[in-house]
């Protein structure tokens, strides 16, 4: 894939729409393109698997999804595996900013542009000219950052281990996977079918029969499940099955 993109790079630059900073490519379902201008989400398929990324655009993909973001200026690449929610930005100095609101596994091949990767919970990984991987370890509640080199990575954030201001080539660092919770006055707490609901103020719950519909924008926690809705989003949660032989 990298060799092919290298051959096509001059063509991509010539055909790139104004303001485009990267190209999103779907590699495995499900992957959706997030359009910042229209606030719309468009699912990508094998016959239409690419989308240009401007500042503010992004991607969302499911647990089996796989995608690649290719930056047009320096040919840096980032691949995402599993559940991901990403927003791509450009800073004033011409660098790359990748804001991750959800992440399971990502591999970054950084080139000449200074790149900042913002993980959920506030940890910032920055560098250039190096290859590194970030994996979320849900069992132990941590992000594992492995730097293959050759350059060093810099770290910043609220929960860094003592002395972990960087990740040298050939080393890894474990960061606690904390996530910022909305203040209590910005949450609505309710109960549905025995499960506690914690909803951002922008999420509206509606009960239809035994099912629950969530609409709006923000984070919803239904029992142990986390659901993030973008503006105008809507999702249906079916009544949970009861143990001991069918539904009640």
C-alpha positions in Angstrom: 0.0 0.0 0.0 2.8 2.5 0.9 4.6 1.7 -2.4 1.4 2.3 -4.4 0.7 5.6 -2.6 4.2 6.7 -3.3 3.7 6.2 -7.0 0.4 8.0 -6.9 1.5 10.9 -4.7 2.1 13.5 -7.4 -1.3 12.7 -8.9 -3.0 12.9 -5.4 -1.4 16.4 -4.9 -2.6 17.6 -8.3 -6.2 16.4 -7.7 -6.5 17.2 -4.1 -9.5 19.5 -3.3 -8.7 22.9 -1.7 -8.0 22.6 1.9 -7.4 18.8 1.9 -4.6 17.7 4.2 -5.0 13.9 4.1 -6.7 11.0 2.5 -8.8 8.5 4.3 -9.0 4.9 2.9 -11.2 2.1 4.2 -9.4 -1.2 4.4 -12.0 -3.3 6.2 -15.6 -2.7 7.3 -17.1 -0.8 9.0 -15.5 2.6 8.5 -17.3 6.0 8.2 -16.1 9.4 7.0 -17.0 12.3 9.3 -17.6 15.5 7.4 -17.0 18.6 9.6 -18.7 21.0 7.3 -22.0 19.2 6.9 -21.8 17.4 10.3 -22.6 14.2 8.4 -21.4 10.7 8.7 -20.9 8.7 5.4 -20.1 5.0 5.5 -17.3 3.9 3.1 -17.6 0.7 1.0 -15.2 -1.2 -1.2 -16.5 0.5 -4.4 -16.2 4.0 -2.7 -13.5 3.5 0.0 -11.7 6.9 -0.1 -12.5 10.3 1.3 -10.5 13.6 1.4 -9.8 14.9 4.9 -9.8 18.6 5.7 -9.2 20.2 9.1 -12.0 19.1 11.4 -12.9 16.0 9.4 -12.4 12.5 10.8 -13.4 8.9 10.9 -15.4 6.5 13.0 -15.0 2.7 12.7 -16.3 -0.4 14.4 -14.6 -3.2 16.2 -13.8 -5.1 13.0 -12.9 -1.9 11.0 -9.5 -1.0 9.6 -8.5 2.3 7.9 -5.6 4.4 6.8 -4.9 8.1 6.9 -2.3 9.3 4.4 -1.0 12.9 4.8 -0.4 14.6 1.4 2.4 17.0 2.5 5.0 14.6 3.9 3.5 11.2 3.1 3.1 10.3 6.8 0.7 7.4 7.5 -1.5 6.3 10.3 -3.5 3.0 10.5 -6.3 2.3 12.8 -7.6 -1.2 13.9 -10.8 -1.8 15.8 -13.1 0.7 17.4 -11.8 4.3 16.6 -13.1 7.8 16.6 -10.6 10.3 15.1 -10.6 14.0 14.2 -7.8 15.4 12.0 -6.5 18.9 12.5 -3.6 21.1 11.2 -1.7 23.5 13.5 -0.5 26.9 12.6 3.1 25.7 12.1 2.1 23.3 9.4 2.1 20.2 11.6 -0.5 17.4 12.0 -2.9 17.0 14.9 -4.8 13.8 15.4 -7.5 14.0 18.1 -8.5 10.5 19.2 -11.8 10.3 21.1 -11.8 6.5 21.0 -8.9 4.0 20.2 -8.1 0.3 20.3 -5.0 0.0 18.2 -3.1 2.5 16.0 0.2 2.5 14.1 1.9 5.8 13.1 4.6 6.2 10.6 5.7 9.9 11.1 7.8 11.7 8.5 9.1 15.3 8.4 6.0 17.1 9.8 5.8 17.6 13.5 2.8 15.5 14.7 0.8 15.6 17.9 -1.4 12.6 18.8 -4.0 13.4 21.5 -5.2 10.3 23.3 -8.5 10.0 25.3 -7.8 11.3 28.8 -5.4 14.1 27.8 -2.1 12.3 27.1 -0.3 13.9 24.1 2.3 12.0 22.1 4.4 14.1 19.7 7.3 13.6 17.4 8.5 13.3 13.8 10.6 10.9 11.8 9.7 7.8 13.8 7.4 4.8 13.8 5.3 4.0 16.9 2.3 2.0 18.0 -0.5 2.6 20.6 -2.6 -0.2 21.9 -5.4 0.1 24.5 -5.2 -2.7 27.1 -8.7 -2.8 28.4 -8.0 -5.6 30.9 -5.3 -3.6 32.7 -6.8 -0.1 31.9 -3.8 1.4 30.1 -2.4 2.6 26.8 0.8 0.9 25.7 3.0 3.2 23.6 5.8 1.4 21.7 8.4 3.4 19.8 10.3 1.5 17.1 12.4 4.6 16.2 14.6 6.0 15.0 13.6 9.3 16.6 12.4 9.8 20.2 8.8 10.6 21.1 7.7 13.3 23.6 4.9 12.8 26.1 2.8 15.3 28.0 -0.4 14.8 30.0 -2.1 14.6 33.5 -1.3 10.9 34.3 2.3 10.3 33.1 4.4 7.9 35.2 7.3 9.6 37.0 10.1 10.4 34.7 8.2 9.4 31.5 8.6 12.6 29.5 9.6 10.7 26.4 9.8 7.3 24.8 13.3 6.6 23.3 13.6 4.3 20.2 13.2 0.7 21.1 11.3 1.4 24.4 7.6 1.4 25.5 5.7 3.3 28.1 2.4 2.4 29.8 -0.1 5.2 30.4 -3.3 4.8 32.6 -6.4 4.9 30.4 -8.4 7.6 32.1 -11.2 9.3 30.4 -12.5 12.7 31.3 -16.1 12.5 32.7 -18.5 15.3 32.3 -19.2 17.3 35.5 -22.2 16.0 37.4 -24.3 19.1 36.4 -23.8 18.2 32.7 -25.1 14.6 33.2 -28.5 13.1 33.4 -28.7 10.0 35.5 -31.7 7.6 34.9 -32.5 3.9 35.1 -33.7 1.7 32.2 -34.4 -2.0 32.5 -32.3 -2.2 35.6 -29.3 -0.4 34.0 -28.0 2.9 35.1 -28.0 5.6 32.4 -25.5 8.4 32.5 -26.2 10.8 29.6 -24.6 14.0 28.6 -27.1 16.9 28.6 -27.1 16.8 24.8 -28.4 13.2 24.6 -32.2 12.7 24.8 -33.6 9.3 25.8 -36.9 8.1 24.5 -38.6 4.8 25.5 -40.6 3.1 22.8 -42.2 -0.1 24.1 -39.4 -2.1 25.8 -36.6 -0.4 23.7 -34.6 2.7 24.3 -33.8 5.4 21.7 -31.0 7.9 22.2 -30.8 11.0 20.1 -28.6 14.2 20.0 -24.9 14.7 20.6 -22.7 13.5 23.4 -21.7 10.5 25.5 -24.1 8.0 26.8 -23.3 5.2 29.3 -25.8 2.4 29.4 -24.7 0.0 32.2 -21.2 -0.8 31.2 -21.6 0.2 27.5 -20.3 3.6 26.1 -22.1 5.1 23.1 -21.0 8.4 21.6 -23.4 10.2 19.3 -22.4 13.0 16.9 -24.7 15.9 16.3 -28.0 14.6 14.9 -27.1 11.0 15.8 -29.7 8.4 16.8 -29.3 4.9 18.0 -31.7 2.1 19.3 -30.9 -0.1 22.2 -33.0 -3.2 22.4 -34.4 -4.5 25.8 -31.7 -6.8 27.3 -32.5 -10.5 27.5 -33.1 -12.0 30.8 -31.3 -15.1 32.1 -33.3 -18.1 32.8 -35.2 -18.5 29.6 -36.1 -15.7 27.3 -37.3 -12.1 27.9 -39.6 -11.0 30.8 
